[in-house]
Structure formats: structure tokens, C-alpha cells
Amino acid sequence: MCESCIDRLFTLGPAPCPICNKILRKLAFTPQTFEDLDVEKEVAVRRRIAKEFNKRREDFPDLRSYNDYLEEVEDIAFNLINDIDVAETEARIAQYKIENAAIIEQNLQREEQYAQYLKEQEEADRLEREQRAAELKKLEEEEREEKEKGRQELIDKLETSDKDVKKLIARSRAEAMKRAAARIITPALRSTSHLLRSRAAQSTAVPDVPHVPLQDDWYAYEDKFTLRDDYDDPVSDAVRKDREGIMRAGGYRVEEAWERALRFAVAGLDVRPLQGLRSEPPPASTSQDVVMTAA
């Protein structure tokens, strides 16, 4: 329906539709967004259903109940979109609203609080961006003034001093670079500390207790193998012979790789074999067998 017809028919109050005789109000009309009116109708129906059927996963004891609820909501939306048993579907919606009024209101408040949180977060981000921009502008102005001041000081020194000109210029440049570095580092540290404080304030997680290896009763299987000085290991030999550092990373020691392989090998000696895989018990392995196998 065009806007002029809506104004002509419904400005004075609720009136029957000229086509279906349904009582309508002017506020019930919305501007058309999609070219297809069926899509427009589906979007409006789903928006209405989402406001009333707004339960979450945590409102149900198990996943099956939540999936049944979602299926029921989809059936209601399908009926309203396709004009199937509209009166019965509207009665189901009204009954659901009466039975779940408290949960609906609670979830609406949760959504409003979350929207308010997002709005406050966006506002805080905007203020932080503006503050950084202001600090950067102030820094640029101070740098410009400092350059002009250093230039004037250098001119004054050249006029009144009898020292070497090159030394005066070099010293003046060094002092200017030092002051510029101090101006850059200080705002960066201030911004970093502000960011860390804001993130710490937002975090509600309790930090973990730091891991102290010396206090652990950790069994490293040193008594089950003996590390030899050399093994038949062509890959490691190629790495060790790499003098240009193309294959070897910093801090690499082939002895650590050998020790790790032996420790992994002996770690399963105390594990009993699975039943049914062997008809007779396996012979007991020894540390020497593992060393020979790994070698």
C-alpha cells in the first residue's frame, strides 16, 4: 500500500483494510525493504517471533529439549509465514507468552544489558581513539616547536661561540634526536599501560598458579636408559655438519633429540599389552634392548 493511501485511510485511527477488511493501524505499517513481499513478510514474522521466543540454551536441562524448542519455534514461524492455521498458531503464541512471561522478560533484560555493554564498549573505544589522536597531534606540535627551538639555539651558538662549527652542529643534532626519542617513548608507554589496565579490568578470570618444575615429582626415566655419545643417525649428521646454519636452528643440540627419543621409547615398558593380541606373554624388555632398538 502506498504512503498516500495509508495516510488517507488510517490517519484518523484504526480502520478496516479495503481488501481483506482486517482492522489495521497506521503504526503497523513499515517501509518496504525487500522487493519481494514474501521475503518482507518472513522477515517481519521472524522478528516478531524472536522477541517472544527468546529462550537460550542455558534455560533447558539438556540439548534435546533445546532442539525440540527450536523446532517448535520454526513450526510456528512457518505457519504464520504461509498462513497455515493462523488462529491456532496465534493461540499457541498467546499461551506460551502467559506460561513463560518471567523468562521472556528476563531474557529481554539480558539482551538490553548486552546491547548497553556493546554501546559502552564502542563509546570507550571511540574516546580512546580520540585521546590517541589528540596525543599524536600534541606530540607533532611539540616536535615542531622543539625543532624550531633547536634551530634557533643552533643559530645563537654559531653567532656567539668560537668552537668548531661541525662539532656544534653534530652536538645539536644528537641532543635533538635524544629529545625526540624521549617524546616518542613516553606517550607509547602511557598508552600501553592504559591498555593493559583496561584489559585487566575487563578480565574476570583468576590467573593460574605459576608452574614450578622443581617442586614436581616428575619421573624422567633416567634409570631405564644410558645415552651414548654417538648413534648411527644420518639426518642428525647432516644437521651437525651444517656450518652455515641453513638447517640448524639456534640452540639446537642433537643430544637432546636422542635423549627425547629414548625417553619416549622406555616410557611404555611398564604398560601391559592389550588382551588377545598375543597368545603367550611377551618377553620382558630391558633398557639395553631399548638402547639397541633406538640405536
FILOSE-683846 format. One record per residue (C-alpha): residue number from 1; x negated, y negated, z negated; residue in one letter. Coordinates in Angstrom, 3 decimals. Layout:
BEGIN
<kollo k="NUM" c1="X" c2="Y" c3="Z" r="A"/>
...
//
This chain:
BEGIN
<kollo k="1" c1="0.000" c2="0.000" c3="0.000" r="M"/>
<kollo k="2" c1="-1.355" c2="-3.400" c3="0.920" r="C"/>
<kollo k="3" c1="-2.043" c2="-6.058" c3="-1.682" r="E"/>
<kollo k="4" c1="0.695" c2="-8.408" c3="-0.492" r="S"/>
<kollo k="5" c1="3.348" c2="-5.691" c3="-0.818" r="C"/>
<kollo k="6" c1="2.111" c2="-4.848" c3="-4.321" r="I"/>
<kollo k="7" c1="2.443" c2="-8.495" c3="-5.339" r="D"/>
<kollo k="8" c1="5.875" c2="-8.762" c3="-3.777" r="R"/>
<kollo k="9" c1="7.288" c2="-5.579" c3="-5.359" r="L"/>
<kollo k="10" c1="5.626" c2="-5.295" c3="-8.765" r="F"/>
<kollo k="11" c1="4.723" c2="-8.805" c3="-9.921" r="T"/>
<kollo k="12" c1="7.902" c2="-9.156" c3="-11.972" r="L"/>
<kollo k="13" c1="7.383" c2="-5.844" c3="-13.743" r="G"/>
<kollo k="14" c1="7.830" c2="-2.082" c3="-13.209" r="P"/>
<kollo k="15" c1="9.782" c2="-1.231" c3="-10.074" r="A"/>
<kollo k="16" c1="10.584" c2="1.881" c3="-8.027" r="P"/>
<kollo k="17" c1="8.319" c2="2.844" c3="-5.172" r="C"/>
<kollo k="18" c1="10.036" c2="2.142" c3="-1.815" r="P"/>
<kollo k="19" c1="9.048" c2="5.606" c3="-0.558" r="I"/>
<kollo k="20" c1="9.385" c2="8.089" c3="-3.465" r="C"/>
<kollo k="21" c1="11.404" c2="5.964" c3="-5.943" r="N"/>
<kollo k="22" c1="8.882" c2="6.633" c3="-8.709" r="K"/>
<kollo k="23" c1="8.647" c2="3.810" c3="-11.260" r="I"/>
<kollo k="24" c1="5.278" c2="2.095" c3="-10.823" r="L"/>
<kollo k="25" c1="3.413" c2="-0.802" c3="-12.393" r="R"/>
<kollo k="26" c1="1.109" c2="-3.285" c3="-10.767" r="K"/>
<kollo k="27" c1="-1.753" c2="-2.419" c3="-13.131" r="L"/>
<kollo k="28" c1="-1.591" c2="1.208" c3="-11.972" r="A"/>
<kollo k="29" c1="-2.892" c2="0.250" c3="-8.520" r="F"/>
<kollo k="30" c1="-6.655" c2="0.205" c3="-7.893" r="T"/>
<kollo k="31" c1="-8.675" c2="-0.944" c3="-4.875" r="P"/>
<kollo k="32" c1="-9.343" c2="1.813" c3="-2.368" r="Q"/>
<kollo k="33" c1="-12.948" c2="3.059" c3="-2.399" r="T"/>
<kollo k="34" c1="-12.893" c2="6.027" c3="-0.013" r="F"/>
<kollo k="35" c1="-11.467" c2="6.116" c3="3.471" r="E"/>
<kollo k="36" c1="-9.802" c2="9.486" c3="2.827" r="D"/>
<kollo k="37" c1="-6.870" c2="9.015" c3="0.428" r="L"/>
<kollo k="38" c1="-7.088" c2="12.664" c3="-0.671" r="D"/>
<kollo k="39" c1="-10.608" c2="12.034" c3="-1.942" r="V"/>
<kollo k="40" c1="-9.386" c2="8.857" c3="-3.616" r="E"/>
<kollo k="41" c1="-6.640" c2="10.809" c3="-5.369" r="K"/>
<kollo k="42" c1="-9.002" c2="13.570" c3="-6.527" r="E"/>
<kollo k="43" c1="-11.455" c2="11.057" c3="-7.986" r="V"/>
<kollo k="44" c1="-8.655" c2="9.317" c3="-9.893" r="A"/>
<kollo k="45" c1="-7.296" c2="12.627" c3="-11.236" r="V"/>
<kollo k="46" c1="-10.706" c2="13.879" c3="-12.356" r="R"/>
<kollo k="47" c1="-11.496" c2="10.545" c3="-14.004" r="R"/>
<kollo k="48" c1="-8.252" c2="10.770" c3="-15.985" r="R"/>
<kollo k="49" c1="-8.802" c2="14.427" c3="-16.934" r="I"/>
<kollo k="50" c1="-12.390" c2="13.739" c3="-18.053" r="A"/>
<kollo k="51" c1="-11.182" c2="11.169" c3="-20.590" r="K"/>
<kollo k="52" c1="-8.710" c2="13.570" c3="-22.197" r="E"/>
<kollo k="53" c1="-10.526" c2="16.916" c3="-21.843" r="F"/>
<kollo k="54" c1="-13.876" c2="15.762" c3="-23.221" r="N"/>
<kollo k="55" c1="-14.930" c2="18.677" c3="-25.397" r="K"/>
<kollo k="56" c1="-18.595" c2="19.678" c3="-25.419" r="R"/>
<kollo k="57" c1="-20.483" c2="22.945" c3="-25.707" r="R"/>
<kollo k="58" c1="-21.060" c2="22.440" c3="-29.436" r="E"/>
<kollo k="59" c1="-17.291" c2="22.300" c3="-30.026" r="D"/>
<kollo k="60" c1="-16.962" c2="26.034" c3="-29.218" r="F"/>
<kollo k="61" c1="-18.187" c2="29.079" c3="-31.135" r="P"/>
<kollo k="62" c1="-19.629" c2="30.836" c3="-28.077" r="D"/>
<kollo k="63" c1="-20.347" c2="30.316" c3="-24.395" r="L"/>
<kollo k="64" c1="-17.417" c2="32.445" c3="-23.258" r="R"/>
<kollo k="65" c1="-14.910" c2="30.161" c3="-24.993" r="S"/>
<kollo k="66" c1="-16.547" c2="27.110" c3="-23.442" r="Y"/>
<kollo k="67" c1="-16.379" c2="28.648" c3="-19.958" r="N"/>
<kollo k="68" c1="-12.689" c2="29.514" c3="-20.450" r="D"/>
<kollo k="69" c1="-12.060" c2="25.887" c3="-21.451" r="Y"/>
<kollo k="70" c1="-13.810" c2="24.608" c3="-18.321" r="L"/>
<kollo k="71" c1="-11.768" c2="26.971" c3="-16.171" r="E"/>
<kollo k="72" c1="-8.543" c2="25.714" c3="-17.765" r="E"/>
<kollo k="73" c1="-9.560" c2="22.097" c3="-17.095" r="V"/>
<kollo k="74" c1="-10.297" c2="22.953" c3="-13.476" r="E"/>
<kollo k="75" c1="-6.885" c2="24.621" c3="-13.090" r="D"/>
<kollo k="76" c1="-5.150" c2="21.509" c3="-14.451" r="I"/>
<kollo k="77" c1="-7.109" c2="19.232" c3="-12.115" r="A"/>
<kollo k="78" c1="-6.349" c2="21.483" c3="-9.154" r="F"/>
<kollo k="79" c1="-2.616" c2="21.429" c3="-9.877" r="N"/>
<kollo k="80" c1="-2.492" c2="17.639" c3="-10.166" r="L"/>
<kollo k="81" c1="-4.588" c2="17.089" c3="-7.042" r="I"/>
<kollo k="82" c1="-2.470" c2="19.427" c3="-4.914" r="N"/>
<kollo k="83" c1="0.931" c2="18.604" c3="-6.542" r="D"/>
<kollo k="84" c1="1.433" c2="22.139" c3="-7.890" r="I"/>
<kollo k="85" c1="3.732" c2="22.477" c3="-10.924" r="D"/>
<kollo k="86" c1="3.156" c2="18.841" c3="-11.821" r="V"/>
<kollo k="87" c1="5.791" c2="18.700" c3="-14.578" r="A"/>
<kollo k="88" c1="4.475" c2="21.855" c3="-16.245" r="E"/>
<kollo k="89" c1="0.880" c2="20.636" c3="-15.943" r="T"/>
<kollo k="90" c1="1.744" c2="17.284" c3="-17.477" r="E"/>
<kollo k="91" c1="3.422" c2="19.123" c3="-20.357" r="A"/>
<kollo k="92" c1="0.222" c2="21.165" c3="-20.890" r="R"/>
<kollo k="93" c1="-1.817" c2="17.951" c3="-20.957" r="I"/>
<kollo k="94" c1="0.540" c2="16.342" c3="-23.478" r="A"/>
<kollo k="95" c1="0.463" c2="19.442" c3="-25.699" r="Q"/>
<kollo k="96" c1="-3.347" c2="19.543" c3="-25.533" r="Y"/>
<kollo k="97" c1="-3.601" c2="15.865" c3="-26.494" r="K"/>
<kollo k="98" c1="-1.384" c2="16.456" c3="-29.550" r="I"/>
<kollo k="99" c1="-3.338" c2="19.512" c3="-30.710" r="E"/>
<kollo k="100" c1="-6.813" c2="18.057" c3="-30.126" r="N"/>
<kollo k="101" c1="-6.309" c2="14.373" c3="-30.893" r="A"/>
<kollo k="102" c1="-9.040" c2="14.316" c3="-33.555" r="A"/>
<kollo k="103" c1="-11.676" c2="15.978" c3="-31.344" r="I"/>
<kollo k="104" c1="-10.778" c2="13.766" c3="-28.387" r="I"/>
<kollo k="105" c1="-11.172" c2="10.618" c3="-30.474" r="E"/>
<kollo k="106" c1="-14.438" c2="11.867" c3="-31.976" r="Q"/>
<kollo k="107" c1="-15.945" c2="12.624" c3="-28.553" r="N"/>
<kollo k="108" c1="-14.786" c2="9.261" c3="-27.245" r="L"/>
<kollo k="109" c1="-16.625" c2="7.581" c3="-30.104" r="Q"/>
<kollo k="110" c1="-19.724" c2="9.656" c3="-29.319" r="R"/>
<kollo k="111" c1="-19.632" c2="8.561" c3="-25.695" r="E"/>
<kollo k="112" c1="-19.207" c2="4.935" c3="-26.722" r="E"/>
<kollo k="113" c1="-22.145" c2="5.207" c3="-29.119" r="Q"/>
<kollo k="114" c1="-24.305" c2="6.793" c3="-26.442" r="Y"/>
<kollo k="115" c1="-23.332" c2="4.091" c3="-23.948" r="A"/>
<kollo k="116" c1="-24.153" c2="1.448" c3="-26.565" r="Q"/>
<kollo k="117" c1="-27.516" c2="3.126" c3="-27.201" r="Y"/>
<kollo k="118" c1="-28.318" c2="3.079" c3="-23.479" r="L"/>
<kollo k="119" c1="-27.317" c2="-0.571" c3="-23.293" r="K"/>
<kollo k="120" c1="-29.529" c2="-1.471" c3="-26.257" r="E"/>
<kollo k="121" c1="-32.399" c2="0.518" c3="-24.775" r="Q"/>
<kollo k="122" c1="-32.077" c2="-1.289" c3="-21.454" r="E"/>
<kollo k="123" c1="-31.980" c2="-4.622" c3="-23.282" r="E"/>
<kollo k="124" c1="-35.100" c2="-3.705" c3="-25.274" r="A"/>
<kollo k="125" c1="-36.896" c2="-2.685" c3="-22.068" r="D"/>
<kollo k="126" c1="-35.880" c2="-5.955" c3="-20.416" r="R"/>
<kollo k="127" c1="-37.141" c2="-8.011" c3="-23.359" r="L"/>
<kollo k="128" c1="-40.394" c2="-6.083" c3="-23.360" r="E"/>
<kollo k="129" c1="-40.870" c2="-6.712" c3="-19.627" r="R"/>
<kollo k="130" c1="-40.175" c2="-10.410" c3="-20.129" r="E"/>
<kollo k="131" c1="-42.627" c2="-10.532" c3="-23.027" r="Q"/>
<kollo k="132" c1="-45.333" c2="-8.865" c3="-20.950" r="R"/>
<kollo k="133" c1="-44.685" c2="-11.275" c3="-18.094" r="A"/>
<kollo k="134" c1="-44.902" c2="-14.245" c3="-20.470" r="A"/>
<kollo k="135" c1="-48.149" c2="-12.936" c3="-21.962" r="E"/>
<kollo k="136" c1="-49.596" c2="-12.418" c3="-18.490" r="L"/>
<kollo k="137" c1="-48.618" c2="-15.925" c3="-17.442" r="K"/>
<kollo k="138" c1="-50.113" c2="-17.358" c3="-20.615" r="K"/>
<kollo k="139" c1="-53.275" c2="-15.357" c3="-20.026" r="L"/>
<kollo k="140" c1="-53.577" c2="-16.688" c3="-16.483" r="E"/>
<kollo k="141" c1="-53.136" c2="-20.259" c3="-17.716" r="E"/>
<kollo k="142" c1="-55.756" c2="-19.777" c3="-20.439" r="E"/>
<kollo k="143" c1="-58.117" c2="-18.258" c3="-17.901" r="E"/>
<kollo k="144" c1="-57.617" c2="-21.209" c3="-15.574" r="R"/>
<kollo k="145" c1="-58.239" c2="-23.675" c3="-18.399" r="E"/>
<kollo k="146" c1="-61.271" c2="-21.712" c3="-19.545" r="E"/>
<kollo k="147" c1="-62.742" c2="-21.754" c3="-16.050" r="K"/>
<kollo k="148" c1="-62.235" c2="-25.474" c3="-15.790" r="E"/>
<kollo k="149" c1="-63.725" c2="-25.995" c3="-19.246" r="K"/>
<kollo k="150" c1="-66.753" c2="-23.822" c3="-18.442" r="G"/>
<kollo k="151" c1="-67.259" c2="-25.637" c3="-15.166" r="R"/>
<kollo k="152" c1="-67.220" c2="-28.998" c3="-16.950" r="Q"/>
<kollo k="153" c1="-69.604" c2="-27.742" c3="-19.643" r="E"/>
<kollo k="154" c1="-71.997" c2="-26.489" c3="-16.990" r="L"/>
<kollo k="155" c1="-71.953" c2="-29.845" c3="-15.233" r="I"/>
<kollo k="156" c1="-72.663" c2="-31.617" c3="-18.537" r="D"/>
<kollo k="157" c1="-75.570" c2="-29.295" c3="-19.320" r="K"/>
<kollo k="158" c1="-77.050" c2="-29.756" c3="-15.863" r="L"/>
<kollo k="159" c1="-76.875" c2="-33.505" c3="-16.316" r="E"/>
<kollo k="160" c1="-78.427" c2="-33.648" c3="-19.797" r="T"/>
<kollo k="161" c1="-80.726" c2="-30.610" c3="-20.025" r="S"/>
<kollo k="162" c1="-84.244" c2="-30.292" c3="-18.692" r="D"/>
<kollo k="163" c1="-84.222" c2="-26.445" c3="-18.636" r="K"/>
<kollo k="164" c1="-84.268" c2="-24.229" c3="-15.567" r="D"/>
<kollo k="165" c1="-81.053" c2="-24.584" c3="-13.548" r="V"/>
<kollo k="166" c1="-80.850" c2="-20.881" c3="-12.664" r="K"/>
<kollo k="167" c1="-81.083" c2="-19.863" c3="-16.319" r="K"/>
<kollo k="168" c1="-78.380" c2="-22.317" c3="-17.310" r="L"/>
<kollo k="169" c1="-76.051" c2="-21.036" c3="-14.588" r="I"/>
<kollo k="170" c1="-76.708" c2="-17.378" c3="-15.484" r="A"/>
<kollo k="171" c1="-76.097" c2="-18.008" c3="-19.177" r="R"/>
<kollo k="172" c1="-72.919" c2="-19.928" c3="-18.433" r="S"/>
<kollo k="173" c1="-71.614" c2="-17.106" c3="-16.235" r="R"/>
<kollo k="174" c1="-72.393" c2="-14.473" c3="-18.899" r="A"/>
<kollo k="175" c1="-70.537" c2="-16.463" c3="-21.555" r="E"/>
<kollo k="176" c1="-67.560" c2="-16.926" c3="-19.224" r="A"/>
<kollo k="177" c1="-67.415" c2="-13.199" c3="-18.476" r="M"/>
<kollo k="178" c1="-67.570" c2="-12.368" c3="-22.185" r="K"/>
<kollo k="179" c1="-64.688" c2="-14.737" c3="-22.989" r="R"/>
<kollo k="180" c1="-62.635" c2="-13.375" c3="-20.091" r="A"/>
<kollo k="181" c1="-63.146" c2="-9.783" c3="-21.300" r="A"/>
<kollo k="182" c1="-62.032" c2="-10.755" c3="-24.803" r="A"/>
<kollo k="183" c1="-58.882" c2="-12.378" c3="-23.437" r="R"/>
<kollo k="184" c1="-58.001" c2="-9.269" c3="-21.403" r="I"/>
<kollo k="185" c1="-58.680" c2="-6.677" c3="-24.112" r="I"/>
<kollo k="186" c1="-56.761" c2="-8.406" c3="-26.921" r="T"/>
<kollo k="187" c1="-53.308" c2="-8.520" c3="-25.184" r="P"/>
<kollo k="188" c1="-53.806" c2="-4.964" c3="-23.926" r="A"/>
<kollo k="189" c1="-54.439" c2="-3.707" c3="-27.446" r="L"/>
<kollo k="190" c1="-51.457" c2="-5.674" c3="-28.744" r="R"/>
<kollo k="191" c1="-49.173" c2="-4.221" c3="-26.056" r="S"/>
<kollo k="192" c1="-50.441" c2="-0.679" c3="-26.661" r="T"/>
<kollo k="193" c1="-49.929" c2="-0.913" c3="-30.419" r="S"/>
<kollo k="194" c1="-46.409" c2="-2.327" c3="-29.896" r="H"/>
<kollo k="195" c1="-45.568" c2="0.559" c3="-27.538" r="L"/>
<kollo k="196" c1="-46.882" c2="3.138" c3="-29.982" r="L"/>
<kollo k="197" c1="-44.889" c2="1.600" c3="-32.840" r="R"/>
<kollo k="198" c1="-41.696" c2="1.595" c3="-30.780" r="S"/>
<kollo k="199" c1="-42.164" c2="5.225" c3="-29.748" r="R"/>
<kollo k="200" c1="-42.923" c2="6.245" c3="-33.326" r="A"/>
<kollo k="201" c1="-39.772" c2="4.509" c3="-34.497" r="A"/>
<kollo k="202" c1="-37.675" c2="6.325" c3="-31.893" r="Q"/>
<kollo k="203" c1="-39.147" c2="9.738" c3="-32.692" r="S"/>
<kollo k="204" c1="-37.382" c2="11.680" c3="-35.427" r="T"/>
<kollo k="205" c1="-39.416" c2="14.886" c3="-35.086" r="A"/>
<kollo k="206" c1="-41.560" c2="15.925" c3="-38.046" r="V"/>
<kollo k="207" c1="-45.186" c2="16.320" c3="-36.926" r="P"/>
<kollo k="208" c1="-46.688" c2="19.783" c3="-37.163" r="D"/>
<kollo k="209" c1="-49.318" c2="20.653" c3="-39.737" r="V"/>
<kollo k="210" c1="-52.746" c2="20.497" c3="-38.066" r="P"/>
<kollo k="211" c1="-54.320" c2="23.841" c3="-37.253" r="H"/>
<kollo k="212" c1="-57.392" c2="24.644" c3="-39.363" r="V"/>
<kollo k="213" c1="-59.180" c2="27.683" c3="-37.831" r="P"/>
<kollo k="214" c1="-61.486" c2="28.196" c3="-40.832" r="L"/>
<kollo k="215" c1="-58.500" c2="28.897" c3="-43.085" r="Q"/>
<kollo k="216" c1="-57.054" c2="31.583" c3="-40.800" r="D"/>
<kollo k="217" c1="-57.634" c2="35.286" c3="-41.400" r="D"/>
<kollo k="218" c1="-58.481" c2="35.825" c3="-37.747" r="W"/>
<kollo k="219" c1="-59.881" c2="39.186" c3="-36.636" r="Y"/>
<kollo k="220" c1="-62.191" c2="38.738" c3="-33.630" r="A"/>
<kollo k="221" c1="-63.173" c2="42.443" c3="-33.176" r="Y"/>
<kollo k="222" c1="-66.900" c2="41.717" c3="-33.516" r="E"/>
<kollo k="223" c1="-67.391" c2="45.088" c3="-35.211" r="D"/>
<kollo k="224" c1="-65.994" c2="47.023" c3="-32.226" r="K"/>
<kollo k="225" c1="-68.446" c2="45.953" c3="-29.507" r="F"/>
<kollo k="226" c1="-72.004" c2="44.832" c3="-29.005" r="T"/>
<kollo k="227" c1="-72.682" c2="42.093" c3="-26.490" r="L"/>
<kollo k="228" c1="-75.659" c2="42.859" c3="-24.278" r="R"/>
<kollo k="229" c1="-77.998" c2="40.307" c3="-22.777" r="D"/>
<kollo k="230" c1="-77.171" c2="41.224" c3="-19.176" r="D"/>
<kollo k="231" c1="-74.473" c2="43.022" c3="-17.174" r="Y"/>
<kollo k="232" c1="-74.010" c2="44.030" c3="-13.553" r="D"/>
<kollo k="233" c1="-71.844" c2="41.035" c3="-12.704" r="D"/>
<kollo k="234" c1="-72.382" c2="39.738" c3="-9.105" r="P"/>
<kollo k="235" c1="-69.812" c2="36.950" c3="-9.468" r="V"/>
<kollo k="236" c1="-71.440" c2="35.550" c3="-12.577" r="S"/>
<kollo k="237" c1="-74.871" c2="35.904" c3="-10.981" r="D"/>
<kollo k="238" c1="-73.721" c2="33.728" c3="-8.092" r="A"/>
<kollo k="239" c1="-72.451" c2="31.112" c3="-10.538" r="V"/>
<kollo k="240" c1="-75.620" c2="31.184" c3="-12.621" r="R"/>
<kollo k="241" c1="-77.785" c2="30.750" c3="-9.524" r="K"/>
<kollo k="242" c1="-75.813" c2="27.659" c3="-8.523" r="D"/>
<kollo k="243" c1="-78.312" c2="24.904" c3="-9.216" r="R"/>
<kollo k="244" c1="-76.346" c2="22.106" c3="-7.533" r="E"/>
<kollo k="245" c1="-73.312" c2="22.533" c3="-9.783" r="G"/>
<kollo k="246" c1="-70.867" c2="23.303" c3="-6.961" r="I"/>
<kollo k="247" c1="-69.466" c2="26.489" c3="-8.559" r="M"/>
<kollo k="248" c1="-70.325" c2="25.914" c3="-12.226" r="R"/>
<kollo k="249" c1="-68.259" c2="23.603" c3="-14.397" r="A"/>
<kollo k="250" c1="-69.733" c2="21.576" c3="-17.195" r="G"/>
<kollo k="251" c1="-70.320" c2="23.604" c3="-20.365" r="G"/>
<kollo k="252" c1="-69.933" c2="26.969" c3="-18.603" r="Y"/>
<kollo k="253" c1="-71.671" c2="29.924" c3="-20.281" r="R"/>
<kollo k="254" c1="-71.393" c2="33.386" c3="-18.740" r="V"/>
<kollo k="255" c1="-71.933" c2="34.984" c3="-22.175" r="E"/>
<kollo k="256" c1="-68.583" c2="33.600" c3="-23.324" r="E"/>
<kollo k="257" c1="-66.825" c2="35.202" c3="-20.357" r="A"/>
<kollo k="258" c1="-68.434" c2="38.581" c3="-21.113" r="W"/>
<kollo k="259" c1="-67.535" c2="38.323" c3="-24.796" r="E"/>
<kollo k="260" c1="-63.915" c2="37.432" c3="-23.979" r="R"/>
<kollo k="261" c1="-63.599" c2="40.396" c3="-21.593" r="A"/>
<kollo k="262" c1="-64.976" c2="42.803" c3="-24.201" r="L"/>
<kollo k="263" c1="-62.708" c2="41.421" c3="-26.920" r="R"/>
<kollo k="264" c1="-59.644" c2="41.887" c3="-24.697" r="F"/>
<kollo k="265" c1="-60.777" c2="45.437" c3="-23.930" r="A"/>
<kollo k="266" c1="-61.209" c2="46.530" c3="-27.544" r="V"/>
<kollo k="267" c1="-58.065" c2="44.746" c3="-28.741" r="A"/>
<kollo k="268" c1="-55.901" c2="47.662" c3="-27.530" r="G"/>
<kollo k="269" c1="-57.878" c2="50.504" c3="-29.110" r="L"/>
<kollo k="270" c1="-55.605" c2="50.701" c3="-32.168" r="D"/>
<kollo k="271" c1="-52.377" c2="50.733" c3="-30.118" r="V"/>
<kollo k="272" c1="-50.770" c2="54.177" c3="-29.837" r="R"/>
<kollo k="273" c1="-49.950" c2="55.356" c3="-26.294" r="P"/>
<kollo k="274" c1="-46.320" c2="55.457" c3="-25.159" r="L"/>
<kollo k="275" c1="-44.484" c2="58.744" c3="-25.817" r="Q"/>
<kollo k="276" c1="-44.011" c2="61.038" c3="-22.842" r="G"/>
<kollo k="277" c1="-46.837" c2="59.661" c3="-20.736" r="L"/>
<kollo k="278" c1="-49.331" c2="62.341" c3="-21.761" r="R"/>
<kollo k="279" c1="-48.782" c2="65.953" c3="-22.849" r="S"/>
<kollo k="280" c1="-51.786" c2="66.012" c3="-25.129" r="E"/>
<kollo k="281" c1="-53.219" c2="63.369" c3="-27.425" r="P"/>
<kollo k="282" c1="-55.860" c2="61.179" c3="-25.780" r="P"/>
<kollo k="283" c1="-59.445" c2="61.384" c3="-26.982" r="P"/>
<kollo k="284" c1="-60.483" c2="58.720" c3="-29.455" r="A"/>
<kollo k="285" c1="-62.148" c2="55.778" c3="-27.767" r="S"/>
<kollo k="286" c1="-65.306" c2="54.324" c3="-29.157" r="T"/>
<kollo k="287" c1="-66.974" c2="50.978" c3="-28.962" r="S"/>
<kollo k="288" c1="-69.673" c2="52.493" c3="-26.754" r="Q"/>
<kollo k="289" c1="-67.036" c2="53.703" c3="-24.261" r="D"/>
<kollo k="290" c1="-65.606" c2="50.216" c3="-24.054" r="V"/>
<kollo k="291" c1="-69.009" c2="48.664" c3="-23.551" r="V"/>
<kollo k="292" c1="-69.820" c2="51.099" c3="-20.767" r="M"/>
<kollo k="293" c1="-66.407" c2="50.556" c3="-19.106" r="T"/>
<kollo k="294" c1="-66.737" c2="46.805" c3="-19.295" r="A"/>
<kollo k="295" c1="-70.284" c2="47.021" c3="-18.009" r="A"/>
//
